[in-house]
Amino acid sequence: MNKPVLYSLTLAALAGTVSPLSAQQAPESTDKRPNIILFMVDDMGWQDTSLPFWTEKTYYNSVYETPNMERLAKQGMMFTQAYACPLSSATRCSLITGANNVRHRVTNWTLEKNKTTDRSSETLQLPDWNYNGVSQVPGTNNTYVGTSFVELLRQSGYHTIHCGKAHFGAIDTPGENPIHWGFEVNIAGHAAGGLASYLSEVNYGHTKDGKPYSLMSIPGLEDYWGTGTFVTEALTQEAIKALDKAKKYNQPFYLYMAHYAIHIPIDKDMRFFPKYVRKGLTDKEAAYASLIEGMDKSLGDLMDWLEKNGEADNTIVIFMSDNGGLAAEPGWRDGTPHTQNAPLRSGKGSMYEGGIREPMIVKWPGEVQPDTRCDKYLIIEDFYPTILEMAGVKDYQTVAPIDGISFMPMLKQTGDPSKGRALVWNFPNIWGNDGPGINLNCAIRKDDWKLVYYYETGKKELFNIPEDIGETNDVAAQHPDIVKKLSKELGEYLRKAGGQRPSFKATGKACPWPDEI
Protein backbone atom coordinates (compact mmCIF):
# COMPACT_ATOMS: atom_id res chain seq x y z
CA MET A 1 0.00 0.00 0.00
CA ASN A 2 1.34 3.43 -0.85
CA LYS A 3 2.05 5.99 1.84
CA PRO A 4 0.05 8.77 0.11
CA VAL A 5 -3.10 6.98 1.27
CA LEU A 6 -1.98 7.24 4.89
CA TYR A 7 -1.30 10.98 4.88
CA SER A 8 -3.86 11.94 2.28
CA LEU A 9 -6.31 13.65 4.62
CA THR A 10 -3.92 16.50 5.32
CA LEU A 11 -2.81 16.74 1.72
CA ALA A 12 -6.41 16.71 0.53
CA ALA A 13 -7.01 19.80 2.57
CA LEU A 14 -4.07 21.48 0.86
CA ALA A 15 -5.49 20.39 -2.47
CA GLY A 16 -8.73 22.18 -1.69
CA THR A 17 -10.91 19.09 -1.74
CA VAL A 18 -13.66 17.71 0.45
CA SER A 19 -15.37 14.20 0.89
CA PRO A 20 -16.75 12.00 -1.92
CA LEU A 21 -19.55 11.08 0.45
CA SER A 22 -20.63 14.71 0.48
CA ALA A 23 -20.63 15.12 -3.29
CA GLN A 24 -23.32 17.66 -4.07
CA GLN A 25 -26.61 16.13 -5.13
CA ALA A 26 -28.59 17.73 -7.94
CA PRO A 27 -32.41 17.70 -7.89
CA GLU A 28 -33.66 14.46 -9.40
CA SER A 29 -36.32 15.85 -11.72
CA THR A 30 -34.80 19.20 -12.72
CA ASP A 31 -31.22 18.20 -13.37
CA LYS A 32 -30.28 20.18 -16.49
CA ARG A 33 -26.56 19.76 -16.10
CA PRO A 34 -24.75 18.88 -19.33
CA ASN A 35 -24.17 15.37 -20.53
CA ILE A 36 -20.46 14.66 -20.98
CA ILE A 37 -18.77 12.40 -23.52
CA LEU A 38 -15.04 11.83 -23.19
CA PHE A 39 -13.90 10.28 -26.46
CA MET A 40 -10.47 8.76 -25.77
CA VAL A 41 -8.38 7.25 -28.57
CA ASP A 42 -5.57 4.79 -27.94
CA ASP A 43 -2.08 5.57 -29.29
CA MET A 44 -3.27 8.37 -31.58
CA GLY A 45 -0.53 10.79 -32.52
CA TRP A 46 -0.81 14.56 -32.86
CA GLN A 47 -0.57 14.18 -36.64
CA ASP A 48 -2.91 11.19 -37.10
CA THR A 49 -5.69 13.40 -38.43
CA SER A 50 -6.71 15.63 -41.32
CA LEU A 51 -7.24 18.38 -38.75
CA PRO A 52 -4.01 20.39 -38.43
CA PHE A 53 -2.97 21.02 -34.82
CA TRP A 54 0.13 22.90 -35.99
CA THR A 55 0.46 26.25 -37.72
CA GLU A 56 0.46 24.55 -41.12
CA LYS A 57 -0.97 21.47 -42.77
CA THR A 58 1.49 18.59 -42.97
CA TYR A 59 1.92 15.50 -45.09
CA TYR A 60 0.09 13.36 -42.55
CA ASN A 61 -2.81 15.82 -42.41
CA SER A 62 -3.22 15.40 -46.16
CA VAL A 63 -3.07 11.58 -46.01
CA TYR A 64 -5.52 10.80 -43.21
CA GLU A 65 -9.23 11.57 -43.41
CA THR A 66 -10.99 12.55 -40.18
CA PRO A 67 -13.97 14.66 -41.26
CA ASN A 68 -15.72 14.29 -37.93
CA MET A 69 -12.74 15.64 -35.99
CA GLU A 70 -12.91 18.61 -38.36
CA ARG A 71 -16.65 18.84 -37.69
CA LEU A 72 -16.12 18.75 -33.92
CA ALA A 73 -13.41 21.41 -34.10
CA LYS A 74 -15.75 23.71 -36.05
CA GLN A 75 -18.19 23.41 -33.16
CA GLY A 76 -15.64 23.77 -30.38
CA MET A 77 -12.08 24.58 -29.34
CA MET A 78 -8.88 22.83 -30.46
CA PHE A 79 -6.01 22.51 -28.00
CA THR A 80 -2.64 22.44 -29.73
CA GLN A 81 -0.56 21.69 -26.61
CA ALA A 82 -2.50 19.04 -24.73
CA TYR A 83 -0.20 16.59 -22.96
CA ALA A 84 -0.60 13.02 -21.77
CA CYS A 85 2.05 10.54 -20.56
CA PRO A 86 4.36 8.49 -22.81
CA LEU A 87 2.36 5.28 -22.22
CA SER A 88 -1.29 4.38 -21.74
CA SER A 89 -1.37 3.12 -18.15
CA ALA A 90 0.25 6.25 -16.77
CA THR A 91 -2.18 8.48 -18.65
CA ARG A 92 -5.33 6.59 -17.74
CA CYS A 93 -4.34 6.35 -14.08
CA SER A 94 -3.75 10.10 -14.01
CA LEU A 95 -7.11 10.66 -15.66
CA ILE A 96 -9.15 8.58 -13.22
CA THR A 97 -7.35 9.74 -10.01
CA GLY A 98 -6.26 13.27 -10.90
CA ALA A 99 -2.73 12.42 -9.76
CA ASN A 100 0.44 13.17 -11.70
CA ASN A 101 2.28 10.04 -12.81
CA VAL A 102 5.17 10.89 -10.49
CA ARG A 103 2.78 10.53 -7.57
CA HIS A 104 0.76 7.47 -8.59
CA ARG A 105 3.90 5.61 -9.77
CA VAL A 106 2.13 3.67 -12.51
CA THR A 107 4.94 4.63 -14.83
CA ASN A 108 5.01 1.65 -17.22
CA TRP A 109 2.15 -0.43 -18.65
CA THR A 110 0.24 -2.86 -16.45
CA LEU A 111 -1.35 -6.23 -17.13
CA GLU A 112 -0.78 -9.20 -14.77
CA LYS A 113 -0.93 -8.99 -10.99
CA ASN A 114 2.45 -8.72 -9.30
CA LYS A 115 4.32 -8.89 -12.62
CA THR A 116 6.43 -6.05 -13.89
CA THR A 117 6.45 -5.33 -17.61
CA ASP A 118 9.91 -3.75 -17.67
CA ARG A 119 12.68 -5.04 -19.88
CA SER A 120 15.69 -5.91 -17.77
CA SER A 121 18.92 -3.92 -17.64
CA GLU A 122 22.46 -5.16 -17.17
CA THR A 123 23.48 -2.00 -15.36
CA LEU A 124 20.41 -0.72 -13.53
CA GLN A 125 17.99 -1.98 -10.90
CA LEU A 126 14.61 -0.54 -11.80
CA PRO A 127 12.33 0.81 -9.06
CA ASP A 128 9.50 -1.16 -7.49
CA TRP A 129 6.80 0.85 -9.28
CA ASN A 130 3.04 0.34 -9.07
CA TYR A 131 2.69 -2.45 -11.63
CA ASN A 132 -0.70 -3.41 -10.15
CA GLY A 133 -2.14 -0.06 -11.22
CA VAL A 134 -4.58 2.10 -9.30
CA SER A 135 -7.62 1.34 -7.13
CA GLN A 136 -10.28 3.09 -5.08
CA VAL A 137 -9.62 0.76 -2.12
CA PRO A 138 -6.46 -0.20 -0.22
CA GLY A 139 -5.25 -3.74 0.31
CA THR A 140 -3.26 -4.53 -2.84
CA ASN A 141 0.50 -4.10 -2.92
CA ASN A 142 2.09 -1.93 -5.58
CA THR A 143 -1.16 -0.06 -6.12
CA TYR A 144 -1.95 3.65 -5.82
CA VAL A 145 -5.22 4.40 -4.06
CA GLY A 146 -7.21 7.35 -5.32
CA THR A 147 -10.75 8.64 -5.63
CA SER A 148 -12.42 8.30 -9.02
CA PHE A 149 -14.02 11.40 -10.50
CA VAL A 150 -16.50 9.02 -12.18
CA GLU A 151 -17.65 7.85 -8.76
CA LEU A 152 -18.13 11.49 -7.78
CA LEU A 153 -20.19 12.05 -10.93
CA ARG A 154 -22.29 8.99 -10.13
CA GLN A 155 -22.90 10.14 -6.57
CA SER A 156 -23.97 13.55 -7.84
CA GLY A 157 -26.64 12.11 -10.12
CA TYR A 158 -24.90 11.22 -13.37
CA HIS A 159 -25.54 7.94 -15.17
CA THR A 160 -22.05 6.65 -15.93
CA ILE A 161 -21.09 4.47 -18.92
CA HIS A 162 -17.76 2.92 -19.80
CA CYS A 163 -17.22 1.58 -23.32
CA GLY A 164 -13.94 0.12 -24.57
CA LYS A 165 -10.48 0.11 -23.07
CA ALA A 166 -10.06 0.53 -19.30
CA HIS A 167 -6.44 -0.33 -18.32
CA PHE A 168 -6.63 1.06 -14.80
CA GLY A 169 -5.50 -1.98 -12.82
CA ALA A 170 -3.87 -5.36 -13.33
CA ILE A 171 -5.76 -8.64 -13.63
CA ASP A 172 -7.33 -9.79 -10.32
CA THR A 173 -6.97 -6.41 -8.66
CA PRO A 174 -9.92 -4.15 -7.76
CA GLY A 175 -8.83 -1.56 -10.30
CA GLU A 176 -9.29 -3.85 -13.30
CA ASN A 177 -13.07 -3.53 -13.42
CA PRO A 178 -14.56 -0.17 -14.49
CA ILE A 179 -17.57 -0.88 -12.27
CA HIS A 180 -15.24 -0.45 -9.29
CA TRP A 181 -14.48 3.07 -10.52
CA GLY A 182 -18.08 4.26 -10.42
CA PHE A 183 -19.23 3.21 -13.88
CA GLU A 184 -22.75 1.80 -13.76
CA VAL A 185 -22.33 0.25 -17.20
CA ASN A 186 -19.17 -1.47 -18.45
CA ILE A 187 -18.88 -2.48 -22.09
CA ALA A 188 -15.74 -4.48 -22.95
CA GLY A 189 -13.46 -2.89 -20.38
CA HIS A 190 -10.95 -4.99 -18.43
CA ALA A 191 -7.32 -5.04 -17.32
CA ALA A 192 -5.67 -5.24 -20.73
CA GLY A 193 -4.24 -2.19 -22.44
CA GLY A 194 -4.48 -3.65 -25.93
CA LEU A 195 -6.50 -6.11 -27.93
CA ALA A 196 -5.92 -9.52 -29.45
CA SER A 197 -7.71 -8.63 -32.67
CA TYR A 198 -10.11 -6.09 -34.17
CA LEU A 199 -11.70 -8.87 -36.20
CA SER A 200 -15.01 -10.57 -35.47
CA GLU A 201 -13.86 -13.41 -37.70
CA VAL A 202 -11.62 -14.51 -34.81
CA ASN A 203 -14.16 -13.46 -32.16
CA TYR A 204 -11.93 -10.57 -31.03
CA GLY A 205 -9.50 -13.07 -29.55
CA HIS A 206 -11.64 -16.09 -28.67
CA THR A 207 -11.73 -19.65 -29.95
CA LYS A 208 -14.81 -21.11 -31.58
CA ASP A 209 -15.88 -22.57 -28.24
CA GLY A 210 -15.66 -19.13 -26.63
CA LYS A 211 -12.36 -19.37 -24.75
CA PRO A 212 -10.01 -16.38 -24.80
CA TYR A 213 -6.66 -17.27 -26.33
CA SER A 214 -4.93 -14.10 -25.16
CA LEU A 215 -4.88 -11.86 -22.10
CA MET A 216 -5.79 -9.15 -24.61
CA SER A 217 -8.99 -10.86 -25.80
CA ILE A 218 -11.86 -8.38 -25.63
CA PRO A 219 -14.69 -9.48 -23.32
CA GLY A 220 -18.41 -8.91 -23.66
CA LEU A 221 -18.90 -8.60 -27.42
CA GLU A 222 -20.18 -12.11 -28.11
CA ASP A 223 -23.16 -10.81 -30.10
CA TYR A 224 -20.77 -9.59 -32.78
CA TRP A 225 -18.63 -12.70 -33.13
CA GLY A 226 -18.44 -13.89 -36.70
CA THR A 227 -20.61 -11.06 -38.02
CA GLY A 228 -17.91 -9.21 -39.93
CA THR A 229 -18.19 -6.24 -37.56
CA PHE A 230 -14.89 -4.49 -36.89
CA VAL A 231 -14.45 -3.95 -33.15
CA THR A 232 -14.48 -0.15 -33.47
CA GLU A 233 -17.95 -0.40 -34.99
CA ALA A 234 -19.11 -2.99 -32.43
CA LEU A 235 -18.13 -0.70 -29.56
CA THR A 236 -19.87 2.22 -31.22
CA GLN A 237 -23.10 0.27 -31.64
CA GLU A 238 -22.96 -0.83 -28.00
CA ALA A 239 -22.32 2.75 -26.87
CA ILE A 240 -25.34 3.94 -28.83
CA LYS A 241 -27.49 1.24 -27.22
CA ALA A 242 -26.30 2.46 -23.82
CA LEU A 243 -27.14 6.06 -24.79
CA ASP A 244 -30.61 5.00 -25.94
CA LYS A 245 -31.13 3.56 -22.46
CA ALA A 246 -29.62 6.59 -20.75
CA LYS A 247 -31.99 8.87 -22.67
CA LYS A 248 -34.90 7.30 -20.76
CA TYR A 249 -33.40 7.89 -17.31
CA ASN A 250 -34.13 11.62 -16.94
CA GLN A 251 -30.65 12.30 -15.63
CA PRO A 252 -27.43 13.57 -17.21
CA PHE A 253 -25.01 10.96 -18.48
CA TYR A 254 -21.24 10.59 -18.64
CA LEU A 255 -19.97 8.35 -21.43
CA TYR A 256 -16.31 7.36 -21.48
CA MET A 257 -15.92 6.21 -25.10
CA ALA A 258 -12.47 4.65 -24.83
CA HIS A 259 -11.61 3.03 -28.16
CA TYR A 260 -9.04 0.28 -28.53
CA ALA A 261 -8.17 1.85 -31.88
CA ILE A 262 -5.53 2.67 -33.01
CA HIS A 263 -3.45 0.33 -30.84
CA ILE A 264 -1.64 -2.62 -32.41
CA PRO A 265 -2.35 -5.06 -34.03
CA ILE A 266 -2.79 -2.81 -37.06
CA ASP A 267 -5.64 -4.82 -38.55
CA LYS A 268 -7.30 -3.67 -41.75
CA ASP A 269 -10.65 -1.99 -41.34
CA MET A 270 -11.98 -3.02 -44.74
CA ARG A 271 -14.55 -0.23 -44.74
CA PHE A 272 -11.68 2.17 -45.39
CA PHE A 273 -8.53 0.17 -46.20
CA PRO A 274 -8.99 -0.04 -50.01
CA LYS A 275 -9.33 3.72 -50.30
CA TYR A 276 -5.91 4.30 -48.75
CA VAL A 277 -4.29 1.66 -50.94
CA ARG A 278 -5.70 3.54 -53.92
CA LYS A 279 -4.16 6.70 -52.48
CA GLY A 280 -0.76 5.03 -52.76
CA LEU A 281 -0.10 3.97 -49.18
CA THR A 282 1.62 0.68 -48.38
CA ASP A 283 -0.53 -2.03 -46.85
CA LYS A 284 0.78 -1.27 -43.36
CA GLU A 285 0.15 2.44 -43.65
CA ALA A 286 -3.21 1.92 -45.35
CA ALA A 287 -4.26 -0.35 -42.47
CA TYR A 288 -3.13 2.29 -39.97
CA ALA A 289 -5.09 4.97 -41.82
CA SER A 290 -8.15 2.72 -41.87
CA LEU A 291 -8.04 2.43 -38.06
CA ILE A 292 -7.94 6.21 -37.82
CA GLU A 293 -10.91 6.76 -40.12
CA GLY A 294 -12.89 4.01 -38.39
CA MET A 295 -12.33 5.81 -35.09
CA ASP A 296 -13.41 9.07 -36.70
CA LYS A 297 -16.61 7.46 -38.04
CA SER A 298 -17.43 6.42 -34.47
CA LEU A 299 -17.05 10.02 -33.35
CA GLY A 300 -19.41 11.08 -36.11
CA ASP A 301 -21.95 8.41 -35.22
CA LEU A 302 -22.06 9.62 -31.61
CA MET A 303 -22.42 13.23 -32.74
CA ASP A 304 -25.24 12.15 -35.05
CA TRP A 305 -26.97 10.40 -32.14
CA LEU A 306 -26.79 13.57 -30.07
CA GLU A 307 -28.36 15.61 -32.86
CA LYS A 308 -31.09 13.08 -33.65
CA ASN A 309 -32.02 12.76 -29.99
CA GLY A 310 -32.07 16.47 -29.16
CA GLU A 311 -29.03 16.24 -26.88
CA ALA A 312 -26.42 18.05 -28.98
CA ASP A 313 -26.97 21.44 -27.34
CA ASN A 314 -26.73 19.97 -23.84
CA THR A 315 -23.74 17.69 -24.29
CA ILE A 316 -20.04 18.40 -23.82
CA VAL A 317 -17.83 16.36 -26.13
CA ILE A 318 -14.14 16.04 -25.27
CA PHE A 319 -11.71 14.38 -27.70
CA MET A 320 -8.30 13.20 -26.47
CA SER A 321 -5.59 10.54 -26.99
CA ASP A 322 -3.68 8.70 -24.28
CA ASN A 323 -0.14 8.94 -25.72
CA GLY A 324 1.72 9.66 -28.92
CA GLY A 325 1.49 7.71 -32.13
CA LEU A 326 3.43 4.47 -32.58
CA ALA A 327 6.75 5.21 -34.28
CA ALA A 328 9.23 2.75 -32.78
CA GLU A 329 8.02 -0.52 -34.30
CA PRO A 330 8.92 -1.11 -37.99
CA GLY A 331 6.93 -4.33 -37.83
CA TRP A 332 3.75 -2.27 -37.68
CA ARG A 333 4.69 1.03 -39.37
CA ASP A 334 6.50 1.74 -42.62
CA GLY A 335 8.90 4.60 -43.14
CA THR A 336 11.91 5.72 -41.15
CA PRO A 337 11.34 4.85 -37.47
CA HIS A 338 10.59 7.69 -35.07
CA THR A 339 9.39 10.06 -37.82
CA GLN A 340 5.69 9.15 -38.03
CA ASN A 341 4.65 12.10 -35.84
CA ALA A 342 6.64 14.77 -37.67
CA PRO A 343 7.15 17.64 -37.13
CA LEU A 344 7.18 16.24 -33.59
CA ARG A 345 10.13 14.04 -32.67
CA SER A 346 9.81 10.34 -31.83
CA GLY A 347 6.51 8.79 -30.66
CA LYS A 348 4.83 6.53 -28.13
CA GLY A 349 7.06 5.85 -25.13
CA SER A 350 9.14 8.99 -25.60
CA MET A 351 9.54 12.12 -23.48
CA TYR A 352 9.87 14.10 -26.69
CA GLU A 353 6.78 15.85 -27.99
CA GLY A 354 5.90 12.97 -30.32
CA GLY A 355 5.31 10.76 -27.29
CA ILE A 356 3.27 13.08 -25.10
CA ARG A 357 1.57 15.79 -27.17
CA GLU A 358 -1.98 14.83 -28.19
CA PRO A 359 -4.86 15.97 -30.39
CA MET A 360 -7.57 17.47 -28.16
CA ILE A 361 -10.90 19.16 -28.91
CA VAL A 362 -13.68 20.37 -26.60
CA LYS A 363 -17.21 21.20 -27.73
CA TRP A 364 -19.48 22.82 -25.13
CA PRO A 365 -22.47 24.60 -26.65
CA GLY A 366 -23.14 27.98 -25.11
CA GLU A 367 -19.90 27.97 -23.11
CA VAL A 368 -17.02 27.37 -25.54
CA GLN A 369 -16.81 29.60 -28.58
CA PRO A 370 -17.01 27.51 -31.78
CA ASP A 371 -14.15 27.25 -34.25
CA THR A 372 -11.48 28.45 -31.81
CA ARG A 373 -8.08 27.17 -30.78
CA CYS A 374 -6.04 27.35 -27.59
CA ASP A 375 -2.25 27.30 -27.77
CA LYS A 376 -1.74 27.13 -24.01
CA TYR A 377 -0.65 23.84 -22.43
CA LEU A 378 -2.41 21.44 -20.08
CA ILE A 379 -1.92 17.83 -18.96
CA ILE A 380 -4.14 14.77 -18.57
CA GLU A 381 -4.70 15.03 -14.79
CA ASP A 382 -6.33 18.40 -15.45
CA PHE A 383 -9.35 16.57 -16.87
CA TYR A 384 -10.31 15.45 -13.34
CA PRO A 385 -11.16 18.84 -11.77
CA THR A 386 -12.33 20.27 -15.09
CA ILE A 387 -14.94 17.58 -15.76
CA LEU A 388 -16.23 17.84 -12.19
CA GLU A 389 -16.50 21.61 -12.60
CA MET A 390 -18.35 21.13 -15.89
CA ALA A 391 -20.80 18.85 -14.06
CA GLY A 392 -21.32 21.32 -11.23
CA VAL A 393 -19.81 18.99 -8.63
CA LYS A 394 -18.25 21.45 -6.21
CA ASP A 395 -18.05 19.85 -2.78
CA TYR A 396 -16.09 16.63 -2.73
CA GLN A 397 -13.20 15.03 -0.90
CA THR A 398 -10.51 12.73 -2.20
CA VAL A 399 -8.30 10.25 -0.36
CA ALA A 400 -5.19 11.60 -2.08
CA PRO A 401 -4.06 14.93 -3.54
CA ILE A 402 -5.39 16.16 -6.88
CA ASP A 403 -2.51 17.43 -8.99
CA GLY A 404 -4.69 18.51 -11.89
CA ILE A 405 -5.75 22.11 -12.39
CA SER A 406 -9.01 23.05 -14.08
CA PHE A 407 -8.58 24.37 -17.62
CA MET A 408 -12.00 26.06 -17.49
CA PRO A 409 -10.35 29.52 -17.89
CA MET A 410 -8.88 28.32 -21.18
CA LEU A 411 -12.25 27.03 -22.37
CA LYS A 412 -13.98 30.29 -21.53
CA GLN A 413 -10.98 32.42 -22.57
CA THR A 414 -10.89 34.15 -19.21
CA GLY A 415 -7.37 33.22 -18.10
CA ASP A 416 -4.22 31.18 -18.64
CA PRO A 417 -3.49 28.68 -15.85
CA SER A 418 -0.51 27.38 -17.84
CA LYS A 419 1.48 30.59 -17.37
CA GLY A 420 4.39 29.89 -15.04
CA ARG A 421 3.14 26.34 -14.42
CA ALA A 422 5.49 23.35 -14.46
CA LEU A 423 4.35 20.06 -16.01
CA VAL A 424 6.32 16.99 -14.89
CA TRP A 425 6.70 13.43 -16.21
CA ASN A 426 8.65 10.45 -14.89
CA PHE A 427 9.61 7.22 -16.66
CA PRO A 428 12.29 5.39 -14.59
CA ASN A 429 11.45 2.24 -16.55
CA ILE A 430 12.45 0.36 -19.68
CA TRP A 431 9.62 -0.08 -22.19
CA GLY A 432 9.53 -2.74 -24.91
CA ASN A 433 11.11 -0.46 -27.52
CA ASP A 434 14.04 1.90 -27.84
CA GLY A 435 14.41 5.21 -29.59
CA PRO A 436 14.88 8.96 -29.12
CA GLY A 437 13.70 10.07 -25.69
CA ILE A 438 12.49 6.57 -24.75
CA ASN A 439 13.27 4.94 -21.36
CA LEU A 440 14.91 5.89 -18.05
CA ASN A 441 14.17 9.59 -17.99
CA CYS A 442 12.05 12.37 -16.58
CA ALA A 443 11.08 15.78 -17.91
CA ILE A 444 9.70 19.19 -17.02
CA ARG A 445 7.92 21.76 -19.21
CA LYS A 446 7.61 25.32 -17.94
CA ASP A 447 6.53 28.14 -20.18
CA ASP A 448 8.62 27.91 -23.38
CA TRP A 449 11.28 25.62 -21.94
CA LYS A 450 11.47 21.85 -21.63
CA LEU A 451 14.19 19.88 -19.85
CA VAL A 452 14.71 16.15 -20.35
CA TYR A 453 16.96 14.31 -17.89
CA TYR A 454 18.34 10.78 -18.34
CA TYR A 455 18.87 8.81 -15.12
CA GLU A 456 21.60 6.42 -16.26
CA THR A 457 23.88 8.93 -17.98
CA GLY A 458 23.02 12.17 -16.19
CA LYS A 459 22.55 13.86 -19.54
CA LYS A 460 20.31 16.92 -19.66
CA GLU A 461 18.69 18.33 -22.77
CA LEU A 462 17.02 21.73 -23.02
CA PHE A 463 14.62 22.79 -25.74
CA ASN A 464 12.71 25.96 -26.51
CA ILE A 465 9.46 24.31 -27.61
CA PRO A 466 7.76 27.19 -29.47
CA GLU A 467 10.93 27.84 -31.48
CA ASP A 468 11.96 24.19 -31.89
CA ILE A 469 8.86 22.00 -31.95
CA GLY A 470 10.90 19.11 -33.37
CA GLU A 471 13.38 19.24 -30.45
CA THR A 472 16.35 19.08 -32.80
CA ASN A 473 18.40 21.83 -31.14
CA ASP A 474 19.58 21.04 -27.62
CA VAL A 475 20.49 24.43 -26.11
CA ALA A 476 21.51 23.20 -22.64
CA ALA A 477 25.08 24.42 -23.11
CA GLN A 478 23.92 27.89 -24.09
CA HIS A 479 21.55 28.30 -21.13
CA PRO A 480 23.15 26.75 -18.01
CA ASP A 481 21.11 29.03 -15.76
CA ILE A 482 17.82 27.72 -17.15
CA VAL A 483 19.09 24.14 -16.93
CA LYS A 484 20.00 24.66 -13.29
CA LYS A 485 16.68 26.28 -12.44
CA LEU A 486 14.57 23.62 -14.13
CA SER A 487 16.72 20.81 -12.72
CA LYS A 488 16.11 22.16 -9.23
CA GLU A 489 12.36 22.43 -9.74
CA LEU A 490 12.16 18.97 -11.32
CA GLY A 491 14.22 17.34 -8.59
CA GLU A 492 12.20 18.96 -5.83
CA TYR A 493 8.92 17.89 -7.39
CA LEU A 494 10.09 14.30 -7.85
CA ARG A 495 11.10 14.02 -4.21
CA LYS A 496 8.06 15.81 -2.81
CA ALA A 497 5.58 13.75 -4.82
CA GLY A 498 7.29 10.46 -3.98
CA GLY A 499 8.85 9.87 -7.37
CA GLN A 500 11.04 6.87 -8.07
CA ARG A 501 14.42 6.39 -9.76
CA PRO A 502 16.60 3.47 -10.80
CA SER A 503 19.76 2.36 -8.99
CA PHE A 504 23.13 1.26 -10.29
CA LYS A 505 23.61 -2.49 -9.86
CA ALA A 506 27.37 -2.17 -9.51
CA THR A 507 27.23 0.13 -6.50
CA GLY A 508 23.68 -0.19 -5.19
CA LYS A 509 23.44 3.59 -5.22
CA ALA A 510 20.41 5.36 -6.62
CA CYS A 511 20.81 7.31 -9.81
CA PRO A 512 21.10 11.04 -9.02
CA TRP A 513 18.07 13.27 -9.08
CA PRO A 514 18.32 15.94 -11.80
CA ASP A 515 19.35 18.64 -9.33
CA GLU A 516 22.14 16.46 -7.91
CA ILE A 517 24.23 16.45 -11.06
Number of C-alpha atoms within 10 A of each C-alpha: 15 19 11 19 18 12 13 18 19 12 17 18 14 11 17 13 19 17 16 20 14 14 20 18 17 18 11 11 8 9 14 14 17 22 22 23 21 19 22 23 26 24 26 27 29 34 28 27 25 21 24 19 21 16 7 8 13 17 12 20 19 14 18 20 22 22 17 20 24 19 15 22 22 17 20 25 24 28 25 22 21 22 27 27 33 32 26 28 28 32 29 27 30 32 25 23 31 28 27 28 28 24 26 28 30 31 30 28 26 28 26 18 18 19 12 16 16 16 11 13 12 8 13 21 19 21 15 13 21 25 27 30 37 35 27 19 18 15 12 19 15 20 28 31 26 27 25 25 24 29 22 25 26 22 19 25 21 29 24 24 25 26 24 27 28 28 28 36 33 28 21 14 21 24 28 24 23 26 19 16 26 23 24 16 17 22 23 21 25 28 27 25 23 23 21 20 23 29 21 21 17 15 28 27 24 22 12 12 6 11 11 17 12 15 17 19 21 27 17 13 16 14 10 19 21 14 13 14 17 23 26 22 19 21 23 21 15 16 24 16 12 19 21 13 10 19 16 8 12 14 20 23 24 25 24 23 25 23 25 28 27 28 20 18 15 21 21 21 24 14 12 18 23 16 14 20 17 10 10 11 18 15 16 19 21 27 24 27 29 27 28 22 26 24 26 20 19 22 23 18 17 21 20 13 16 17 13 10 12 11 16 20 14 17 22 23 23 22 22 23 29 30 32 36 29 26 27 24 15 13 8 16 21 15 11 10 17 25 16 25 26 19 19 25 22 30 34 32 31 29 31 26 28 34 34 30 32 32 27 22 25 25 27 24 17 9 13 19 18 18 15 16 19 16 13 16 22 25 24 27 27 22 24 23 22 19 22 19 14 17 23 16 21 17 17 18 22 26 25 28 28 26 19 22 18 20 23 21 12 21 24 13 13 9 12 16 16 17 12 11 13 17 19 21 25 30 31 27 27 20 20 16 14 14 16 17 23 24 24 21 26 25 24 22 22 19 16 13 17 23 27 25 24 22 24 19 11 14 13 21 17 25 24 20 17 11 11 14 18 19 22 11 14 15 17 17 12 10 12 12 11 17 24 16 11 24 23 16 17 27 19 16 18 21 14 11 18 15 23 23 24 23 20 17 14 10 9 11 12 18 21 17 22 27 16 10 11
